[in-house]
Amino acid sequence: MQISTAQYLRLPAAPERLLDTLDIQVTEHAFLPSADEILADWVATIATPAFQLIRRTQGVQASFCSIGTGTGLDALAAIETLGATTVGVTDVHEDVVAAARANILRNLKAPNSIKLEAGYGDLLEPLDAATKYDLIYENLPNIPVADVEEATLARKSSFNVPPRREAVPERLRRNLLALHYVALVKAKDRLKPGGAVISMLGGRIPLAVYAQMGKLAGYISEIFTYGWKIQSAPEESIGGHVKQEQDGLGPYHFYRASRLEAVFRDVSLEDSGKQAFALEEKLRPDELSPADAFVAWKRGEVIGHTVVALRSTR
């Protein structure tokens, strides 16, 4: 994939540390970036604006870790926007991590300007425990599958969560937050003093549950940014939430993209977190159940959902 760096990261000028055009290799297990539909892409639409706000308000984040990096685009965004020079990336598939590592190094103007550690396996386990980070980023899957083998074999690991051995509070489990919660717990000892975890979360459940998740994991958490995106891979994602509701989990909700665009049109990124609960209330009459959202999507309507960048500090 060839991606315009300035367009994808919405840079005001040419990139300083990345090549002007990103050359991204994608393996069979990686979830494809939505480079041709920016409003459906997590890194471009949600992660990068949050990184840019962190840079403006909290300065350079020299050490950065991505749990579940996929293609490595999130790490590249962190290098450009956060000024990261020590970077750790993990994912569950060996081929995904190998490709992500190559993608990161291949697209730097000065590959020797960063210290990169990449490993495949569970969450932070593949990385050197002695390395501490200013910012740990996670954009992890949330739709469970029956067993570990199914998740391992699945092409798009971003949709599949194998069962966890760790105890997870029931409310979080019912809202498909088990992996996010476990990641928070395990990240606690990997943070530098003053460091933070940024959890990227599809806002298909009440916002109050996210704040509760941070507290239960032993953090002070805030909704750092609140926004929306078009639902990528709608058949799999919306359909997956339909099944989870049928199995007694949830409830979950989606929205028509046109309504999301109207509600968020005049909301600045800086103010979005502060206004999140008021915006959630404004959107409440427009909620679509997964089943209704799936029907609307089949009719040709564009479906989206809100997104949360949850910032958690010890």
N, C-alpha and C positions, 0 to 999 in steps of 0.2 A: 504494500500500500504506500502511495506517495501522498503526503499530507503537508499542506502549507502551514508552517509553524506559526507565523503571525496570525493567520486566520483562525487556526484551531485554538490557539491560546489567547486569542483576542488581544494581541499585543499592540500598543500604540505605534511601535516602530519595529525595525528588524530585530530579531532575537540577538541577545548578547552572547549566550553560551551554547546555543543549539544551532545546527545548520538551518538554513532558510527553508529547506524542504526536508521533512522527516521521511526516512525510508524505513517502514515498519514491516517486519516479517511476522506472520501469524501462523501458529501451528494448529493442528486439528483439534486440540483441546482448549484453545483460547477462545474467549468470547470476542467477537469482532467489534472493533470500534465503529461508531456511527459517524465517521468523518464526513459523509455526504449529507448527513442530517444532524447538524450540530445540536439542535434542541433535544435530540434523543441520546446524546452522548454524555456519560457521567463525568469524564475527566474535563471535557471542554466546558460543559454547562454548569457543573456543580463544584467539582474539586478545584479547578483553576481559579475561579472567582474567590473561593474561600481562601486559597493560598495567597492570592494577591492582597486580600484584606488583612490576613495575618501579617504579611510583610509590611503593610502600611502602619498597622497598629502595634506590632510587637517586634518588628525588625527581622533581621536575617535569622533563619533557622538552619544553622550550619550542619546539623546532623538530622537526617530524615529517614524514616523507615516506612515501607509500604507492605502491609500484609495482604496478600492476594493481588499481586501486581498485574496479572494478566500480560499484556503486551509490553509493559514497562512505560507506557505513556504517562502514568501518574508520576513516576520518578523523574522523567524528563521535564514534566511541568514543574516539579519541585525544584529541580536544579536551576531552571530558568527564572522562576518567580520568587522562590524562597531563598535562593542563594546557597542551596545545600551543597556541601563538599564531601561529606561522609554519607553514603547512601546504602541502606540495606533493603533488599526485596525478597519476598518469599511467594510461593504459590504451591499448590498441591501436586502439580504434574512436573516431572523432570524436564520434559520438552518445552513446556511453557516458560520455565525459569531460564533455561538455556537461551531461548529466543529473546526473552526480555533482557537478559544480560547483554546479548549481542546488539539488540536494538538501542539500549542506552549508550553503549560505548560507540557504536557506529554513527550516532547522530550528535555527538558532542564535537564542538570545534577543537577542544583540547581534551582528548580522552584521559590524559594523565592529570587533569585538574580535579578529579574526584577519586575518593577511595570507595570502591564498590564491593559489597559482599552480597552474594545471591545464593539462595538455597531452596530446595524443595522439601515440603513436608508440612507439618501442622503448625499454623500460626507463626509464632516467633521461634519455635524450637530449632529451625535450621541455622539460626544466626548465633554468632559468638555472644554468650551471655554477658561478657564483660563490656560490650559496647552499649553505651547509653545514648538516648536520642532526645533532641529538643522537641521533635514532633513525630508521632507515630500515627500513620494514616491507615484506615481500613475501610474498604468498600466490599464487604463480604456477602456471600449469598445467604438467602434466608428460607428458601423452599426446601423442606426436608424430603429425604427419600428413605426407602425402607431399610437399606443396609449400606455398609461401607463399600462393598464391591460395586454396587450400582453407581454410587457417586464417583468412584475411581474410574469406571469405564465410561461415564457420561462424557460426551464431547464437550458440552458447555458446562464446565464445573461451576460457573457463576450462578447456576440455577439450583444446585444440589448440595444439601447439607447432610452428611452422614450423622447418625446418632452420636451424641456426646456422652462421655463417661461421667463428666462433672455434674454436680447438682446445679440445676437452674431453677430459679423461682418460677412458679407455675404461671403467673401472669405473663412473664416474659416468654415462656415456652409457647403459650397459646397465641402470642402475637408474633411468632416466628423470629424472636430476637435471641435465641439461644447462643448462636455463634458470636454475635456481637457482644453479648454479655461475657462469654468466656474470654474473648479477645481482650476486653477491658481488664478483666481480672489478671490475665497473664501479662499484660503490658505494664502493670504497675511498677514492677521492679526494673523495667528497662528504660525508664524515663530519667533524664537529667533533672536536677533541682529546677523547679519552675517549668518543666516540660509538660506537654499536653498530648492527649489522644484526640484525634479528629475522626469521628465515626460518621460515615456517609450512609444515610438511611432513607429508604423510600417511605414517604409519609403516608402510608396507607392505613395507619392506626392512629389513635388519639395522641397528640403531642405529649400529654402528661405522662404517658408510659415511658417515653424516652428519658425524661428527667428522672423518673423513678429508677430506670435501669442504671443510670450513672450512680445514683445514691446507693443502690443495692450492691454495686461493684466496688464501693468505697471511694467514690470521687465526688467532687463538686462539679456539676455539669451545667452547661448553659446551651441554649439553642443559639449557635453562633450565626448561622445564616439559614434562611428559609426561602425556598423558591419552588420551581416546578420544572418538569421536563416531560417530553413526549415519551410514552411507554415504548421502549425498544422491545423487540421480539414479543409482540403482544399475545400471539397465540400461546406461546409457552408460559409467559409470565402471568397474564390475566387468567389463562386457563389453569395454571398451577394454583392460583389463589381461589378459584372456584372450587377446586378439589379440596383444598384445605378447609374452606367453610363447610363443605358437605361432610367433612370428617369431624366437624364440631369445633374447629378452631376459629379465631377471628372474633368479631366480624372485621372485614377490610373494606376499603373504599377507594374508588377512582373518580376522575372527573373528565368532562369534555375539555379538550385542550383550549377551545375558544373561550371558555369561562375562566380557566386559569390565567390565560393571557390578559383578559380584561381586569381581573382582580389584582394581578401583580404589576400591571403596566406602570404605575406611578410609585412603586415601592423601591427604594434604593437598597442596594446590598447591605450598606452599613446599618440601615434601620430594620432590615427584614427580620432579624432574630428578635429584636425588641417587640416587633408587631406580630410575631408569629401566632400567638393565641387569639388575637383579634381577627387576624386573617383566617385562621381556622374556623372561627365562628361565622365569619362572613360567607365562607364556602359551604357551610354545613347543609343548607337546603339543596345544594347541587351535587351531593354525594351520590355516586353510583355504586351499587353492590358489584362484586366481581362478575356475577351472572349477567346483570344489566349492562355492564361495561363491555362484556364479551359480545353480547348481542349488538350493541351500538357499533363496536368495531367491525363486526361482520357486515353491518350495513354500510360501512365505508366511512364512519365518523372517526376522527382522530382523538385518541384517548390519552390522557396524561395522568400524572399523579404529583403530589407535592413531594418535596425533598428537604431533608434536614441535614445540616452539618452540626453535629453535637460535639462541643468542645468540653473535654473532661480533664480536670487537674486533680492531683492528689490532695 
